[in-house]
Amino acid sequence: MLDEVEGTIQGHRDGHGFVIRDDGEADIYLPPNEMRAVLHKDRVKARVVRSDRKGRPEGRVVEIVERPKQPIIGRLLQESGVWLVAPEDKRYGQDVLIPKGATGTAKPGQVVVVELTEPPALFGQPVGRVCEVLGEVDDPGMEIEIAVRKYSVPHEFSEACIAQARALPDKVRPQDKLHRVDLTDVPLVTIDGEDARDFDDAVYCEPARVGRGKGWRLLVAIADVSHYVQTGSAIDIDAYDRATSVYFPRRVIPMLPEKLSNGLCSLNPDVERLCMVCDMLVTAKGDVHAYQFYPAVMFSHARFTYTEVAAILGNTRGPEALRRKERVADLLNLHDVYRALLAARNVRGAVDFETTETQIICDDNGRIEKIVPRTRNDAHRLIEEAMLAANVCSADYIMQSKHPGLFRVHEGPTPEKQEILRNYLKALGIGMNIGDNPKPGDFQAIASATKDRPDAQQIHSMLLRSMQQAIYTPVNSGHFGLAYDAYTHFTSPIRRYPDLLVHRVIKAILGQTKYQLPVLPTPGEAHAKLAKRLQKGQASRLPKHAGEPDHKPEKLSLEMLAWEAAGLHCSANERRADEASRDVEAWLKCKYMREHLGEEYGGVVTAATSFGIFVTLDAMYVEGLVHITELGGEYFRFDEARQELRGERTGTRYAIGTRVRVQVSRVDLDGRRIDFRLVQENEELLPRAMKDKGVAREGASQVAALERAGPPSGKRSPKIPQPVAKKAEANRRKPRR
C-alpha cells in the first residue's frame, strides 16, 4: 500500500492542480479529472500513483480531510435559464450553480459573494447561495472589495472592538503620564511621506561625548500602543486576527481602529502622546555604544516629509530651510549620525541593493492616472538607519534578558539557491563567486563590483532572487541580509502586531516581570499547521544559516510553542497582505493597459523562463509576458545557468536587462495578465548573439527551482527550471502553476 500524505489543494486556472504537502516534499500534480471533486484550499489526503517522464509525482485524492469555510467571489450570470457564479479566482476551476430563489437581490453581471451549500462531486458542480452583493464590476474600489474577500482579509472590526475604541479618551490624561519620562521639551519630529496619515515614529539627535570620543545621542520614540491595547482585550483580539495593516492604492485596512491609528497612537504634531523610547549613544564609527529603553510622554515639534527634509539637507539656506530654521541644526545632526550608521553598515557587509519601487497615482474614481517611480533620498535612508538601530537594540535587550519574544529572522540562501547563483555567475564570466557558507558581504561585494556593467540589473536581480523570505520566530538565528546577529521589529506597533508584542516584552523586562502570551480565540491556519507538526513529533525548530552544520534539534517548551504559533500566524498574514496588495495592483494595471491595446513601448526584460520573457515597460512600469511563441520563427531553449532564452538557429538571446520593443496585444483582467508581442529586436542583440555563436554552451545540471514565493517583485513564477521541449508548441502545453 502506497503512503498517503496530507496537504492543501492549490488549483490552477487551466483545470489541473497540486497538493502542497505538509511535510515540505515535492508538490503532487493532480490532473483535471482529480480536481472535479475538490476545491482550491481544501485539505486532503493524497496518494502518489505514478511519476511523469521528468520524475515529478502525480497523484489522486483519497480523502477530503477538511473543507474550510470559504466564500467564493464572482460574477452572477444567467445562461439558458440557469443561474451560476463564475469565480473571480480561476483557481477554483468550476462555476457554482445557484438555485432559483438563492440569488437574493443580485442582478445578472454583478459581483457577488457565494456561500457553498453543496460541495462539488465527480459528476456534479458545486451549489451555493448569494450571501452578499458587492456591486458592478466597474464600481470604484471594487478591486479592493474583491481582494479582501478573496484573501480572507478581516476588514470589519467586531462590535466589541468598536465599543472599546469608542470608550478610549481623546487625549493623553494626567494619570497616563505617571511613571513616564517627560520629553515634551525635547524637539522630537516625525519624517514621513506626503500621503502618510499615521505617524508611529519620531526622532531627535544631538552631539554627545561617547567614551573618550565624539558621537551622538539618538532618540527614537515609538507610539506606545501597548498602553491602550491591553492583552486579550477586544481590540487586541481584532489586531491579532489582522496581524498587520494592509495597504492598497487610495485605501488602507488598518490593524487598529482609526481612533488609535490616526488619533491617540499617532504622533501628530503639537499634541502630547505616549511613547516608548530607545535612547542610544552612537560612536563616530556608527556603533551603538550604549542604549536604554523607557516609557515617556512626548510632544512632536514638527511633521516633516521626506521631500522637505531632503531639500533642507541639500540647501540649508533654501526656502524650505528658512521656513523650518529652528529645526535645521537638529536635522543636520540626524544626517551626521545617519552617515556614521551607514559607514558601519558598509563595514558590516549588509546587503543594500538599490531597486526601483513604483507608486500608483489614481483619480477620484479609482482609475490609474499614472505610475511613477518612488525615489529614495537621504531622508528615507536617514529614517531607515535610525529604525534599524532601534530594532537591533530591541533584539539585543530581549536576548540579554533571556525573555521569550519574536525575532525577525532572515536566513541565508539554501544550498539549491546557492548552486543556481554559482552557475549563473560562472556562466556570465564574473570573476567573483560565493562560497559554501556565504556571508552578506559576499553578495554586496558582487553587487558593488558589477554596478557599472551593462547587465548590472540582471546580476542584482539574480542576487535578490537567491535570498529567502524573512519570518517571525522566537528562535533567533540572525538577519542575513542586514548582517545582524539578532534583529526584531519594534518601530511600527500601529501597523504590525509583532512590534506590539515586542513593546509588551520590553515593558515586562523593565518592570522585572514576565509577559505571558495568551491563547487568543482566533487560532488561524498557522496554529493549525503547528498542531499538525506537534502530532507528527516535529515540535522542534532551530533555524540556521545555509551552509552551517546541522544543529541538534531542541524540543521547544509549551511557552516557546505559543510564541512559535504567534510567529507563524504573523508571518502568514504578512504574506496574505502582500498577496492582496499585489492582486489589487495587478487588477488596476490590467484595467489601465486595456486603454493602450495595440500601442508600442520600449521595455526591459525582467525575467526569463522556459515559456517566455517578462518585460517591464519603460514609460509605465507595467510588466507583461512575451510568450515563447511570439519570439520569432525559431526554437528557443531556456539556459538555466545564464537565466536566458537563446534561439537555436541565430543564437539570439533574451536575458534580464535585454532591451526590447513590444506591442500590447492582450489584457486578461480575470487572470491579471498582460501579454505583449515583440515588434522590434534590440539592434545590438543579433550581432552580439552571432558573435557568441559557436562558443560551447555550458552544461548546467538541473537544480531545484526558486522558492514558491517567487522573485521579490511578485512575478508569476511557475516551477522552474524544467527541461525545455524541442518544440515551442510543447512549451505552450506544459502544465504550469
C-alpha positions in Angstrom: 0.0 0.0 0.0 1.3 3.4 -1.0 1.8 6.0 1.6 -0.9 8.7 2.0 0.2 12.2 2.6 -1.7 15.3 3.8 -1.6 18.7 2.2 -3.6 21.6 0.8 -5.1 21.8 -2.6 -3.8 24.6 -4.9 -5.9 24.9 -8.0 -4.7 26.2 -11.4 -6.7 28.3 -13.9 -6.0 25.6 -16.6 -8.0 23.0 -14.6 -5.3 20.9 -13.0 -4.0 21.4 -9.5 -1.4 20.5 -6.9 -1.3 19.1 -3.4 1.0 21.3 -1.4 2.4 18.7 1.1 2.6 19.4 4.8 5.9 17.7 5.0 7.5 20.1 2.6 8.3 17.4 0.0 7.7 17.9 -3.8 4.2 19.0 -4.7 1.9 16.3 -6.1 0.4 17.1 -9.5 -3.4 16.4 -9.9 -4.8 16.1 -13.4 -8.1 17.9 -14.2 -10.3 14.8 -13.5 -8.9 14.6 -9.9 -9.8 18.3 -9.4 -13.5 17.8 -10.1 -14.5 16.7 -6.5 -12.2 19.1 -4.6 -11.8 22.9 -4.3 -8.9 25.2 -4.1 -7.7 25.4 -0.4 -9.3 22.0 0.6 -7.2 19.9 3.0 -6.8 16.4 1.6 -5.1 13.1 1.9 -3.5 12.1 -1.4 -1.6 9.1 -2.8 1.2 9.3 -5.4 0.2 6.9 -8.2 2.9 7.5 -10.7 5.8 9.8 -11.8 5.8 11.6 -15.1 8.8 11.3 -17.5 10.5 14.1 -15.6 10.2 12.4 -12.3 7.5 14.6 -10.9 4.9 12.9 -8.7 1.4 12.6 -9.9 -1.4 11.5 -7.5 -5.0 11.2 -6.7 -7.1 12.4 -3.8 -8.2 9.6 -1.4 -9.9 11.7 1.3 -11.0 15.2 1.9 -9.8 16.0 5.5 -11.1 19.5 5.9 -13.1 21.9 3.7 -12.5 25.3 5.2 -15.5 27.7 5.2 -14.5 29.9 2.3 -16.7 32.4 0.5 -16.3 32.4 -3.3 -16.4 35.8 -5.1 -17.5 36.0 -8.7 -20.0 37.4 -11.3 -23.6 36.3 -11.3 -24.5 35.0 -14.8 -27.7 33.5 -16.3 -27.2 31.0 -19.1 -30.2 29.2 -20.7 -32.3 30.0 -17.7 -29.7 28.6 -15.2 -28.1 30.9 -12.6 -24.4 30.5 -11.9 -21.5 32.3 -10.5 -18.2 32.3 -12.3 -15.4 32.6 -9.6 -13.2 35.6 -9.9 -10.3 33.4 -8.6 -9.8 31.0 -11.5 -8.0 28.5 -9.2 -11.5 27.3 -8.2 -11.9 25.8 -11.7 -15.7 25.3 -11.6 -18.7 27.6 -11.8 -21.1 27.5 -8.8 -24.8 26.7 -9.6 -27.2 29.0 -7.8 -30.8 27.6 -7.4 -33.8 29.9 -8.1 -34.6 31.9 -5.0 -30.9 31.8 -3.8 -29.8 34.8 -5.8 -31.1 37.3 -3.2 -31.2 40.9 -4.6 -28.3 40.3 -7.0 -28.7 41.2 -10.7 -27.0 39.5 -13.7 -23.5 40.7 -14.2 -23.0 41.9 -10.6 -20.1 40.8 -8.4 -21.4 38.7 -5.5 -20.1 36.6 -2.6 -21.3 32.9 -2.6 -21.6 30.5 0.3 -21.5 26.9 -0.7 -24.4 24.7 0.2 -23.3 21.6 -1.7 -19.7 20.6 -2.4 -18.5 19.6 -5.8 -18.6 15.9 -6.8 -17.1 13.9 -9.6 -20.3 14.3 -11.7 -21.8 17.4 -10.2 -20.9 21.1 -9.9 -20.8 22.9 -6.5 -24.1 24.6 -5.5 -24.3 27.7 -3.4 -26.3 30.8 -2.5 -25.6 34.5 -2.8 -24.9 35.9 0.7 -23.6 39.4 -0.3 -23.8 41.7 -3.3 -20.7 43.8 -3.9 -21.9 45.8 -6.9 -21.0 46.3 -10.5 -17.6 45.1 -11.7 -16.6 48.7 -12.8 -17.6 50.4 -9.5 -14.8 52.4 -7.9 -12.9 50.3 -5.4 -14.4 47.0 -6.5 -11.0 45.5 -6.9 -10.3 46.1 -3.2 -13.7 44.7 -2.1 -12.9 41.5 -4.2 -9.3 41.2 -2.8 -10.2 41.5 0.9 -12.7 38.6 0.5 -10.6 36.6 -1.9 -7.7 36.6 0.5 -9.9 36.5 3.7 -8.5 39.8 4.9 -10.5 40.9 8.0 -11.9 44.2 7.1 -14.6 44.9 9.7 -13.9 45.4 13.4 -16.1 43.5 15.9 -18.8 45.4 17.7 -16.9 44.8 21.0 -13.7 46.3 19.5 -15.6 49.4 18.2 -17.3 49.9 21.5 -13.9 49.6 23.4 -12.3 52.1 21.0 -15.1 54.5 21.4 -14.6 54.5 25.2 -11.0 55.5 24.9 -10.0 59.1 25.8 -9.5 61.7 23.1 -6.2 62.9 24.5 -3.4 62.0 27.0 -4.8 62.2 30.6 -2.8 63.2 33.7 -3.0 59.6 35.0 -1.5 58.3 31.7 1.7 60.3 32.4 2.5 58.6 35.7 5.9 56.8 35.8 7.0 58.2 32.5 9.9 60.4 31.5 8.8 63.8 30.4 10.3 64.5 26.9 7.9 67.3 25.9 10.7 69.8 25.8 12.9 67.6 23.5 12.2 68.7 19.9 11.3 65.2 18.5 10.0 65.4 14.9 8.3 62.9 12.5 9.5 62.4 9.0 7.1 60.5 6.7 5.7 60.5 3.1 3.4 63.2 1.9 0.3 60.9 2.0 1.0 59.4 5.4 -1.9 59.5 7.9 -0.5 57.8 10.9 2.9 58.6 12.5 4.3 55.9 14.7 8.0 57.1 15.0 9.7 60.3 15.9 13.5 61.1 16.1 15.9 63.5 17.6 19.7 63.7 17.6 22.3 65.8 19.3 26.1 65.7 19.5 27.4 63.8 22.6 30.5 62.6 24.2 30.8 58.8 23.8 33.6 57.3 25.9 36.6 59.4 25.1 35.5 60.4 21.6 32.8 62.3 19.8 29.5 60.8 18.9 25.8 61.4 19.1 22.8 60.8 21.3 20.0 59.4 19.1 16.4 59.2 20.4 13.9 57.0 18.6 10.4 57.5 20.1 7.7 55.0 19.1 3.9 55.3 19.7 3.0 53.4 22.9 0.2 51.3 21.5 0.5 48.8 24.4 -0.7 51.4 26.9 -4.1 51.4 25.2 -4.4 47.9 23.8 -4.4 45.5 26.7 -3.6 41.9 26.2 -6.7 39.8 25.4 -9.0 42.8 25.1 -11.5 43.1 22.2 -9.2 45.5 20.3 -6.2 43.1 20.9 -8.1 40.1 19.5 -9.1 42.0 16.3 -5.5 43.3 16.0 -4.0 39.8 16.3 -6.5 38.4 13.8 -5.3 41.1 11.3 -1.7 40.9 12.4 -0.8 43.8 10.0 -2.3 46.8 8.2 -3.0 46.2 4.5 -2.1 48.9 2.1 -3.9 49.4 -1.2 -3.8 52.4 -3.6 -6.2 55.0 -2.1 -7.2 52.8 0.9 -5.7 51.2 4.0 -7.3 48.5 6.1 -5.7 49.3 9.4 -4.7 46.8 12.1 -6.2 49.1 14.8 -9.4 51.2 14.9 -9.0 54.7 13.5 -9.3 56.4 16.9 -6.0 54.7 17.8 -4.2 54.5 14.4 -4.9 58.1 13.4 -5.6 59.6 16.8 -4.3 58.5 20.3 -1.4 56.5 19.0 -0.4 58.7 16.1 2.5 61.1 16.9 0.7 64.1 15.4 2.4 67.5 15.7 1.7 69.9 18.6 -0.1 67.4 20.9 1.1 65.2 23.8 1.5 61.5 23.0 2.6 58.4 25.0 5.7 56.7 23.6 8.3 54.0 24.2 11.8 55.4 23.7 15.1 53.7 22.5 17.7 56.2 23.7 21.1 55.4 22.1 24.7 56.6 22.2 26.3 56.2 18.8 30.1 56.4 18.2 31.8 58.3 15.4 32.2 54.9 13.7 28.4 54.2 13.8 28.5 51.6 16.6 25.8 51.8 19.3 27.9 52.2 22.4 25.0 52.1 24.9 21.2 52.2 24.9 18.3 52.2 27.3 14.5 51.8 26.9 11.9 53.8 28.9 8.2 54.9 28.6 7.8 58.6 28.1 5.4 61.3 27.1 6.4 63.4 24.1 5.3 66.4 22.0 6.1 66.3 18.3 7.6 69.7 17.3 7.1 69.2 13.6 5.7 66.9 10.9 8.3 66.7 8.1 8.0 65.0 4.7 10.9 63.1 3.1 10.9 65.6 0.2 11.1 68.6 2.6 14.0 67.1 4.7 15.9 66.2 1.6 15.6 69.8 0.3 16.8 71.2 3.6 19.8 68.8 3.8 20.6 69.7 0.2 20.4 73.5 0.8 20.4 74.8 4.4 19.8 78.4 3.0 16.9 77.4 0.7 13.2 78.3 1.2 12.4 75.0 3.0 15.2 75.6 5.5 14.1 79.2 6.1 10.6 78.0 6.9 12.0 75.5 9.4 15.1 77.3 10.6 14.6 76.4 14.3 14.9 72.6 13.3 17.7 72.8 10.7 20.5 72.1 13.2 18.6 69.0 14.5 18.2 67.7 11.0 21.9 68.2 10.3 22.7 66.2 13.5 20.4 63.4 12.2 22.2 63.4 8.9 25.6 63.2 10.6 24.6 60.2 12.7 23.0 58.6 9.6 26.3 58.8 7.7 28.1 57.2 10.7 25.5 54.4 10.8 25.7 53.9 7.1 29.5 53.6 7.3 29.0 50.9 10.0 26.6 49.1 7.7 29.2 49.0 4.9 31.8 47.6 7.3 29.3 45.0 8.4 28.7 44.0 4.8 25.0 44.3 4.9 23.2 43.8 1.5 22.0 47.1 0.1 20.7 46.8 -3.4 19.0 49.8 -5.0 15.7 48.7 -6.5 13.0 50.7 -8.3 9.7 50.8 -6.4 6.6 52.3 -8.0 3.6 54.2 -6.8 0.2 54.1 -8.5 -1.5 57.5 -8.8 -5.3 57.2 -9.0 -8.0 59.7 -9.8 -11.2 60.2 -7.7 -12.8 57.2 -9.4 -10.0 54.9 -8.5 -8.7 54.7 -12.1 -4.9 54.8 -12.6 -3.7 58.2 -13.9 -0.1 57.3 -13.9 2.5 55.0 -12.4 5.6 56.8 -11.2 8.9 55.5 -9.6 9.4 56.1 -5.9 12.6 58.0 -5.5 14.6 57.3 -2.3 16.6 60.2 -0.9 18.8 60.8 2.1 15.7 61.5 4.3 14.3 58.0 3.6 17.7 56.4 4.3 18.2 58.5 7.5 14.9 57.3 9.0 15.6 53.7 7.9 19.0 53.6 9.6 17.6 55.1 12.8 14.8 52.5 12.8 17.3 49.7 12.2 19.4 50.8 15.1 16.4 50.8 17.4 15.3 47.4 16.2 18.7 45.9 16.8 18.8 47.3 20.4 15.3 45.8 21.0 16.5 42.4 19.9 19.7 42.7 22.0 17.6 43.8 25.0 15.3 40.7 24.7 18.3 38.4 24.2 20.2 39.7 27.2 17.2 39.4 29.4 16.5 35.8 28.2 12.9 36.7 27.9 11.0 34.9 25.0 9.8 37.1 22.2 9.6 37.3 18.4 12.6 37.9 16.3 12.7 38.9 12.6 14.8 36.1 11.1 16.2 36.1 7.6 18.2 33.0 6.9 21.0 32.6 4.3 20.3 31.2 0.8 19.5 27.5 0.6 22.2 25.1 -0.9 19.9 24.8 -4.0 19.8 28.6 -4.5 23.5 28.9 -3.9 24.1 26.4 -6.7 21.8 28.3 -9.1 23.6 31.5 -8.3 27.1 30.0 -8.6 26.3 28.5 -12.0 24.8 31.8 -13.1 27.8 33.9 -12.1 30.2 31.4 -13.6 28.3 31.4 -16.9 28.5 35.2 -17.1 32.2 35.1 -16.6 32.1 37.2 -13.4 35.4 36.7 -11.6 33.7 36.6 -8.2 31.5 33.9 -6.6 30.1 32.8 -3.3 31.5 30.0 -1.0 29.8 27.1 0.7 29.0 29.3 3.7 28.3 32.7 2.1 28.2 36.0 4.1 26.1 39.0 3.3 29.3 40.9 2.4 29.9 38.4 -0.4 26.7 39.4 -2.1 27.3 43.1 -1.5 30.8 42.8 -2.9 29.5 41.2 -6.1 26.8 43.9 -6.4 29.4 46.7 -5.9 31.9 45.2 -8.4 29.2 44.8 -11.1 27.2 48.0 -10.6 28.7 49.7 -13.7 28.2 46.7 -16.1 25.5 46.9 -18.7 23.9 43.8 -17.3 24.1 45.1 -13.6 20.3 45.0 -13.3 20.3 41.4 -14.4 23.0 40.4 -11.9 21.4 42.3 -9.0 18.1 40.7 -9.7 19.6 37.2 -9.5 21.3 38.1 -6.2 18.0 39.1 -4.8 16.2 36.0 -6.0 18.7 33.8 -4.2 17.6 35.3 -0.8 15.0 33.6 1.4 11.9 35.4 2.8 12.2 36.8 6.3 9.9 35.3 9.1 8.9 36.0 12.7 10.0 33.3 15.1 11.0 33.1 18.8 14.2 31.1 17.8 16.8 33.7 16.8 19.2 32.9 14.0 20.0 36.4 12.9 19.2 38.5 9.9 21.3 37.5 6.9 20.5 40.4 4.6 21.2 43.1 7.2 24.1 41.2 8.7 22.8 41.3 12.3 23.2 38.6 14.8 19.8 39.5 16.3 17.1 41.7 14.9 13.4 42.3 15.6 10.6 44.8 14.8 10.0 47.5 17.4 9.2 50.6 15.4 5.7 50.1 13.9 3.2 48.8 16.6 0.4 50.8 14.9 0.5 48.6 11.8 2.4 45.4 12.8 1.3 43.0 15.7 4.9 41.6 16.2 6.0 45.2 17.1 3.2 45.4 19.7 4.4 42.1 21.2 8.0 43.4 21.4 6.8 46.5 23.2 5.0 44.4 25.8 8.0 42.2 26.3 10.3 45.2 26.8 7.8 46.7 29.3 7.7 43.4 31.2 11.5 43.4 31.4 11.6 47.0 32.6 9.1 46.1 35.3 11.0 42.9 36.2 8.0 40.7 35.3 7.3 38.2 32.6 5.0 38.7 29.7 2.6 35.8 29.1 1.4 35.3 25.6 -2.3 34.5 25.8 -4.2 31.9 23.8 -6.3 34.1 21.6 -9.6 32.8 20.2 -8.5 33.2 16.6 -6.1 30.3 16.0 -5.9 30.7 12.2 -4.2 28.5 9.7 -0.7 29.0 11.2 -1.8 27.4 14.5 -3.4 24.5 12.7 -0.1 23.9 10.9 1.7 24.0 14.2 -0.8 21.5 15.7 -0.1 19.1 12.7 3.6 19.4 13.4 3.1 18.6 17.1 1.0 15.5 16.1 3.9 14.3 13.9 6.5 14.9 16.5 8.1 17.8 14.7 7.8 20.2 17.6 11.4 21.3 17.4 12.7 24.1 15.2 16.1 25.7 15.1 16.7 27.9 12.1 20.2 28.1 10.8 22.1 29.9 8.1 22.6 27.9 5.0 25.9 26.1 5.0 26.2 25.9 8.7 26.4 22.4 10.3 23.1 21.0 11.4 22.2 21.7 15.0 20.9 19.1 17.3 17.1 19.6 17.5 15.9 21.3 20.6 12.5 20.4 22.0 10.5 23.6 22.3 8.7 24.3 25.6 5.0 24.9 25.6 5.7 28.6 26.2 8.0 28.7 23.1 5.5 26.8 21.1 2.9 29.5 21.8 5.5 32.1 20.6 6.2 29.9 17.6 2.5 29.8 16.7 2.2 33.6 17.0 5.2 33.9 14.7 3.7 31.6 12.1 0.4 33.5 12.3 2.1 36.9 11.9 4.3 35.6 9.0 1.4 34.1 7.2 -0.7 37.2 7.5 2.1 39.3 6.3 2.2 37.2 3.1 -1.6 37.4 2.8 -1.4 41.2 3.0 1.3 41.3 0.3 -0.7 39.0 -2.0 -3.9 41.0 -1.6 -2.0 44.3 -2.3 -0.3 42.8 -5.4 -3.6 41.4 -6.6 -5.2 44.9 -6.5 -2.3 46.5 -8.2 -2.4 43.8 -11.0 -6.1 44.5 -11.5 -5.6 48.3 -11.7 -2.7 47.8 -14.1 -4.7 45.5 -16.3 -7.6 48.0 -16.5 -5.1 50.7 -17.2 -3.5 48.8 -20.1 -6.8 47.9 -21.7 -6.9 51.5 -22.8 -3.5 51.1 -24.5 -4.1 47.9 -26.6 -2.2 48.0 -29.8 0.3 50.6 -28.6 4.0 50.1 -28.8 6.6 50.8 -26.0 10.2 50.2 -25.2 10.9 48.0 -22.2 13.4 45.8 -20.5 13.4 42.0 -19.8 12.9 41.5 -16.0 12.6 37.7 -16.1 13.3 34.8 -18.5 11.6 31.5 -18.1 11.1 28.3 -20.2 7.8 29.7 -21.6 8.8 33.3 -22.4 10.1 36.5 -21.1 8.6 39.1 -18.8 9.0 42.7 -19.9 8.6 45.9 -17.9 7.7 49.0 -19.9 9.9 52.0 -19.5 7.2 54.6 -19.5 4.6 52.9 -17.5 6.4 50.4 -15.1 3.9 47.7 -16.1 5.0 44.2 -16.6 3.7 41.7 -19.2 4.6 38.4 -20.8 6.0 37.8 -24.3 5.2 34.2 -24.8 8.0 32.0 -26.3 5.8 31.5 -29.5 6.0 35.3 -30.1 9.8 35.5 -30.1 10.3 34.7 -33.8 10.3 31.8 -36.2 12.9 29.6 -34.5 13.1 27.3 -31.4 14.3 28.9 -28.1 16.0 27.0 -25.3 16.0 28.1 -21.7 19.6 28.4 -20.5 19.2 27.8 -16.8 22.8 28.8 -15.9 22.5 32.1 -17.7 18.8 32.6 -16.9 18.1 33.4 -20.6 16.3 32.2 -23.7 18.5 31.5 -26.6 17.5 30.9 -30.2 18.9 27.6 -31.7 19.4 29.0 -35.2 20.6 32.5 -34.7 21.8 32.4 -31.1 19.5 35.4 -30.3 19.4 35.8 -26.5 16.8 37.3 -24.2 18.0 37.7 -20.6 17.3 40.0 -17.7 18.3 43.5 -18.8 17.8 43.0 -22.5 16.1 45.9 -24.1 13.2 45.2 -26.4 10.3 46.9 -28.1 6.8 45.4 -27.7 3.2 45.9 -28.5 0.3 45.5 -26.0 -1.5 42.6 -27.6 -3.9 41.2 -24.9 -5.2 42.0 -21.4 -6.9 39.4 -19.3 -8.5 41.2 -16.3 -9.7 38.0 -14.7 -6.3 36.3 -14.9 -4.4 39.6 -14.0 -2.3 39.0 -17.1 -0.9 41.3 -19.8 0.5 39.9 -23.0 3.0 41.7 -25.2 4.1 40.9 -28.8 7.7 41.5 -29.8 7.8 44.1 -32.6 11.4 45.1 -32.8 14.6 43.5 -31.6 17.4 45.4 -29.9 19.8 46.4 -32.7 22.8 45.1 -30.7 21.1 41.8 -29.8 21.6 39.9 -33.0 25.2 40.9 -33.7 26.2 40.1 -30.2 24.4 36.7 -30.4 26.1 35.9 -33.7 29.5 36.8 -32.2 28.8 34.4 -29.4 27.6 31.6 -31.8 29.9 28.7 -31.9 31.0 29.1 -28.3 30.5 25.9 -26.4 27.4 26.0 -24.2 27.8 25.3 -20.6 26.2 22.1 -19.5 24.2 23.3 -16.5 22.7 20.5 -14.4 19.0 20.6 -13.4 18.7 22.1 -9.9 15.9 22.9 -7.6 13.5 25.7 -8.5 13.2 29.1 -6.9 11.1 29.2 -3.8 7.4 29.2 -4.3 7.1 32.8 -3.2 9.0 33.8 -6.3 11.1 36.9 -7.1 10.8 39.9 -4.8 8.7 41.8 -7.4 5.9 39.2 -7.2 6.2 37.8 -10.7 4.0 34.9 -11.8 6.5 32.1 -11.5 5.8 28.5 -12.5 8.0 25.8 -11.1 11.3 26.4 -13.0 13.7 25.3 -14.2 12.4 22.5 -16.3 14.0 20.9 -19.4 12.8 22.8 -22.4 10.8 20.9 -25.0 12.2 20.9 -28.6 9.1 22.4 -30.0 7.6 25.8 -28.9 4.1 24.3 -29.0 5.2 21.7 -26.5 6.2 24.5 -24.2 2.7 26.0 -24.5 1.1 22.8 -23.5 3.1 22.3 -20.3 1.0 22.5 -17.1 2.3 25.3 -15.0 1.5 26.7 -11.6 
